[in-house]
Amino acid sequence: MYQTFIGLEVHIHLLTKTKVFCGCRSAFGDEPNTNICPVCMGYPGVMPALNIEAMRMGCLVARALNCRIPEKTWFERKQYFYPDMPKNYQISQFASPLGQEGWVNIEGNGISRKVRIRECHLEEDAGKMIHAGTVSLLDYNRAGVSLLGIVTEPDMESGEEAELFVQQLRRIVRYLGVCDGNMEEGSLRADANVSINLAGKGLGKKVELKNLNSSRFIKLGLNYEIKRQSALLDSGKTIVQETRLWNENRDETAPMRTKENAQDYRYFPEPDLLVFVPDGEFLRSVEAGLVELPLPRAARLKVEYHLNDEQSGLICEEKAVADYYENAVSAACKLGLERKDAASRIANRLLSDIKHILSRDKIDLADIGSIKLSPRRLAEFTVLIANGTASNKNAKQTLEAVFAEDKDPALIIKERGWEQINDPAVILEAVNKVWKEEAKTAADARAAIEAGNQKKLKSLTAYLVGKTLASTGGRAAPEIVGRQIEELLYEGRK
């Protein structure tokens, strides 16, 4: 039986306006080689200058991952040649990274594990190579972009755990506002190290899976590699320490190159940058940027708002959605709705009708704070439904109209004539009309009562209630309709 050891190095693009060591614009999707200068192109004699906002964002992530920020940190040159790195070295951190000795808990899908964070280090990204047939093109816009590397200890044991770690890390950096987490655009990508060995024998030969750009590929690639290495050991063969790539078309890993060691990069201190010593003001700015993170927030919402695991998890997937939800519940309570009732109603509406509208209109959940259905309007709408002023039958159409017309729900309901009918006398007129039109159905329902056929009775009663609601345009209060039809059915029998 083999024991598996998995460690990840996740790289995230920090959302700084400019690159980490020069003033070039940092943006995805611009025309190739338009955001470059002598510094990020590595011209002789140029001098890098540290982007302090990149350092602050990096330290913010480090603190969110429970890392220690050292008294001083500095940069080194990491020597290697690739066409996408014009300087032939990368300015990175090695001896004293900005975040050290942290940890994070991963929870979900039946998994609960503490993963130690070895370090968080700030560095510059390389450019991008584009291969088209026999030609390779180079875009240096990405060269020098602020890149934070988050390195774990080999504490994970399966592809599923690694997938969950990356998913949670993505949520954390999005909550902090330091990275958009878009794996398709390369702003969050991961390298995975995996080794297996006989239980109790410690780490085996390490194999690296390079540039995995989706959490699903991380899971698939690692689980494939675990099986591949197990088969090699079972057959008496030796595992080669190497770097491999995940082939998503064939669902397998393939060799890329032999694995480098740290000494291969010949690290030495970057002579053009000073040692960074964080002062009190800098550290206070980092602490001020911390927010309640997804897992603890979901746990709090579950208790405070009486939500289930699925509801709290979905609401806390995006910080903007969780903020929107809590603001809407607070507003509904100020309008007189009981907290537990408001929390339940708004959660159900948010995760059904509203989420459907956003998806249909291709509105990102992260942009929910700017939609026309503000938290105040959602609260007003919820109260109108709860107190019977508005009909639940027309609830979805009301929400659609708010999005389309940018009007308050109460005004839309009044303009459309969608106020709920709660007058028993008015409703009884509609019930009696349907009772005459559906005399056979009413007779069958009474016969079902005599026969004790509850299933048939329930079906026929629902039909009569539905016909009555339809005759009033969905405006009649359903509970009053149901009660009046029941009274007619059992008239003379009690």
N, C-alpha and C positions, 0 to 999 in steps of 0.2 A: 504494500500500500504506500503510495507516494504522498508527500506533503507538498503543497503548492505555496509559492511565495510571489506575490505580485506587488510591485511598486509603480507609481505613476509619476511622470513629470508633465504637468499641465501648463501650457503657455497661454497667457491671455494678453490681448492687446488692450492697453489702458486707454481710456477715452480722453487723452490729452489733445489739445488743439494742435500742438506742434510736436515734432519728434523729440526723442529723449536727450539728444546731445547737440541739436541744431534748431534753427527756427523754421524749418520747412513744415508746410501744412501736412497734418496727419489725417488722411481721409481715404476711404475705400471707394473704388470705382472711378477715380479720375483718369484722364488720359495718361497712358504710360509715359514714365520719365518726365513728368511735368512738376513733380514735387521733390526736386533734388537740388543739391548745392555742393560746393567743394567739400564741406565737412562730411556729409553722409556718403559722398562718393569717394572719400578717402584720398583726396589730393594731398600731395606732399606739403608739409608745413602748416596744415590747418589745425585749429585748436577747438576741441569739443567743449561745450558748456552744459552742465547738468540742468535739466528741466526739473525744478523743485516740485512742480505739481505731480510729475511722474513718481518722484520719491514719496510724496505724501500719499498718493493713491496706493502705491505698493505697500507702505507701512499700514494703511487702513485695512487692506486685505490680510496682512500678516496678523494684525490684532484680532480681526474677526475669526481667524483660525487659531487663536490662543497662542500665537508666537511671541517670543521675547524679542524686543527691539534692542540691539546692542548699543553700547555707549558710543561706538564709532563704527562706521562701515565705509568700505572703499571699493574701487573697481579694479579689475584686472583685464589684461589682454589675453584673449583665448585664440591661439594661433591655429588657423587652418585655411586651406585654399579650396574655395568653390566659386564658380562663376557668379553666383548671386551675392557674394560678399566682396565688394570691390577693394576693400582695404587689405584683404587676406588675413584679417583678424577681426574678432568681435569683442567689443567692450562689454564685459559681463562682470559678475561677482563670483568669487570662489572662496576665499579664506574667511571673509566676514560678511555674509549676506545680510540684507536688511531685516529679515525675519528668521528666527531660529527656534527650534524645539517646541513646536506647537502640536495641536491635535484637533480632531473634529469627529463628532459622532455621526455615523450614517445610519439611517433608519428608513424602513419601507420594504414592501414586498417580502415580508417575513425575515428581513435581514436587520440585525442590530449589531454594530461593531464600532469600536473606537479605532480610528486610523491616525497614527502619529505623522505629523508634518516635520520633515527634516529641516526644510528651509524654504524661504521665499527670496528669490534673487531678481534684481532688476538688470535688464540688458537691452541691447538694441536688436531689432529683428533683421533678418536678411532680406534680400530682394526676392523676386518671384521669377521662376523659370517657366516658360510656356513652350511646350514641345508640339510642333506642327509638322508631322511627317518627318522629313530628314533635317528640318530646320529647328533650332532652339532659339527662342527670343527671350530677352531679359528686360524686366520692368523693375527699376530701382525705386519706385515710389514707396515701397514698403521698407526699404533699407533704412534703418535708423529709427523706425517706429518704436514707441515705448512698449516693451515686452516684459511681463512678469512671469517668472518660472516658479511653479509651486511643486515641490518635490516631496513625495511621501516616503515613509519607511515601507519595507515590503510586508505590510500587515494584512493585505487582502488575499483571499484564497480562491476566488472564482471570477469569471468574467462578469457575472451578475453584480458582485460587490463593487467591482471597478466601474461598471456602468452607473450604479447608484451614486458612487462618490462623485463622478463627473457631473451627473445631473444635479446633485446638491450643491456642488461648487459653482455651477452655472447660476443657480438661483441666488446664491450668496453674493456673487460679484454683480449681478443685476440689481439686487436689493441695495447694494452699496453705491450703485451708479458709477462704477469704475470700468465696466466692460459691458458691451451689448450681448456677449455670449453667443454670437452668431457663428456656429461651427461651419456652416456652408461657406461663409466668407473668410474663414480662417482666423477669425478674431478669438476663437478658443479652440485649441487643438491639443492633442495629447500624444506622448510617447509612453509606451508601457514596457516595463521590464518584468519578465516572468522566468522563474526557475522552479524545477521540481527535484525532490530528493527523497530518499527513504525517510520515513517519519523519525524525527529525533536526530537526524544527521545534519541539520542546518541547511544553509543555502546551497543550491546546485549551480550548474553552469548557467550564467545569465544570458537570455536572449532578449533583444529589444525589438519591439514593434514600433515603427516610426510613422509619425504624422497621421494619426487616426483622427478623422474629422467628423465623427459622429459617435454618440454614446453607444449606439447599437453595434457599430463596427468594432468598438472597443470590446464589447461583450463577445461578439462572434470571433474576433481575432484571437483573444486570449483563450477562449474555450477550445478553439481549434489547436492552438499551440500547446496547450496542456495535453491534449490527446496525442499530438504528434510526438512530443517529448516522451510521454509515457510509453508509446509504441517503440521508440528507439531504445529506451532502457530495458524494456521487456525482451528485446531481441539481442541484448548484450552490446549494443552500439554506444558510442560516445556522443554527447550533445556538444555541438560546436558553439562557442561564444561568438555571436554574430548579430548583425542588425538585419531585420526582415521587414518586408512590406506586406500589407493586407491587400489581397486581390479580391475586390468586391464582386467581380464578375464570375470568378471561379470558387469563391468562398474558401480560400486557402491563403496561407502565408507563403512568401517566396523570398529567397536570399537576396540581400542588397549589397552588403559588404561585411567584412569582419569588424567586430566591435572595438571601438577605440577605448583606451583607458585615459584617465585624467592626465597622466604624464605625457600622453601624445599631443596634448594641446599646448604644452609649455607655457602655462600660466605665469605671468609676472605682473606686478602692480602697474596700472596705467599711469604713466608719468605726467600726463597732461591734465589730470583731474585731482583736486584736493581730497583728502580724507573728509568724509561727511560726518559731522558731530551734531546730532539732533539736540536742539536746545528746548527749553521749557515751552516756549511759544509754539514750536513745531509739533511737539508731542501733544499739546493741548488741542491743536487743530486736528490731529489724527483722531483723538478720542472724541472730539465733537462730531466727527463724521460717522461714528458708529451708529447703527440702527438695530432694532429688534430683528433678528434673523428668522428665516422661514420656519425652521423646526420649532423653536420656542414660541414663535407667534402662533403657529398652528395649534400647539398644545394649549396656549392661553385662550384662543378663540373657542376651542372645544369645550373648555370649562366655563368661560364667561358667557358664551352665547348658546350653550347646550347643543352644539353641532356634533355630528358624527365624524369619524376619521376621514371619510371620503370628502365630506363638505369642507371641513377645515383645511384639508390638504389642497383641494382645488382652489379655494379662495386665496390661500397663501402662496400659490404658485408664482404669482407676480405681486410685487409690493404695491403697485398701483391699484390692483384689484382689491387687495386686503384693505388698503386705505379707503378706497371707494366704499367698500362694504361697511366698515366701521363708521364712516361719516354718515352713511345712509341710515344705519340703525340708530345712531345718536340723534339724528334729525327727526326720525319717526317717534322716538321716545319724547322729545320735546313737544311733539304734536299730540301727545297723550296716549300713545300706544304702549302697552306693557312690553318691557324689554325682551322677554323670552319670545313673545308672540311676534314682535317686530323682527327679531333676529332670525326666526324660522321662516317667516314669510319672505323676507328679503333674500335670504340665502337660496330658497327654492326658486324665486323669480330670477335671481342673478344667474344661477347655474342652468336655467332652462331657457326661457324666452329671450332674456337679454343676451346670453351667450350665443344663442342661435342667430339673433339679429347681427351681432358683431361679426360672427363667422361668415354669414351671408354677404355682408357689406365689406368683407375683407378689412376689418378694423382690428389692429393688433390689440391684444388685451392690455399691453403696457400703455396704450393710449386711451384707456377707459376714462381717465380723468378729464378728458377734453370732449367727451361726447355730449350731445344735446340733452340726454337724460341724466342730469346732474344728480348727485346724492340727495339734494333737497327735493327735486322733482320725484325721484323714486320713493322717497319717504312720504310725500304727499299722496302719491298714487297708492302706496301700500295702505295708508290710513283710509282712503276713500273706499278701497275694497273691504278692509276690515270692518268698517262701521256700516257697511251696506249702502253707502251713497252710490257707489259704482257697481256694475254687474261684473262678476268674475268671467262671465261668458264673453264679454267684450274687452277683457283685460289685454290680450295680446294686440288687438287692433288699436287700442289706446296707446300702447307702447310704440307701435309702428308709427302712429301719427305724431308722437312726440319727436321721434327721430326725423321724420320727414318735414315737419312744419315748425319745429323749435318753439312749441307752445307748452304751457303748463297743462298737466293732465286734467285738472278740474275744468279748464276752459274747453278743452277738446271734448270731454264728456258732455258738457252742456251744449256745445255747438252741434254735436252729433245726435243729441237726444238719447244718450246712452245711460242716463241715470237709472239706477235700479228701482223697480216698482216694489214697494214694501207695504202698500195698502192692501190688507186682506180682502176688502170688498172689491177692489179693482181686479185683483188676481182671481177671485172667485168667479167673476164674469168670464174670464178666459178659460178657467177650468170647466165651467158648466158648458161652454160652447164646444170644447174638445170632447167632453163627456157625451154630448149628443151626437157629434160627428163620428165618434169611435164607439158607438153603442155595443157593437159586437165584441170589441176588445174588452170593454168594461164588463160585459156579461161573462166572457171567458175568464177574466180575472176573478170574478165572484165565484165562478165554478171551481177555480183552482183553490180558493179559500175553503170551499166545502170539501174538496177532495184532499185537502192538506198538502197540496203540491206547492211547496214553498219556492222551488226553483222557477217554476212556470210563473208563479205569482210575482216574483221579483222581476222577471223579464218583462211581463206585461205592464207592471207598474212603472218601470223605467221608461217604457215606450210612451205611456200616457203623460208622464212628467216631461219627457222630451218634446212631445207634440205641443204641450202647453207652453213650454219655454220658447219653442220656435214661433209660436203664434204671437208672442210678445216681443219678438226680436231679441230674445235672450235676456230681457230686462227684468222679468219677474224673479223675485227671490226664490231660489230653488227649494229652500227648506219649507217655505210657506206653501208652495205648489205641492210638494210631497205630502205635507200634512193634510191639506184639503182633499187630495185624491184618496188618501188612506181613509179619511172620514167618510167619503162617499162610498168606498168599497165596503166598509164595515157597517154602513148605515143600517140600523135595524137588527144587527147581529150581536151587539154587545149588551 
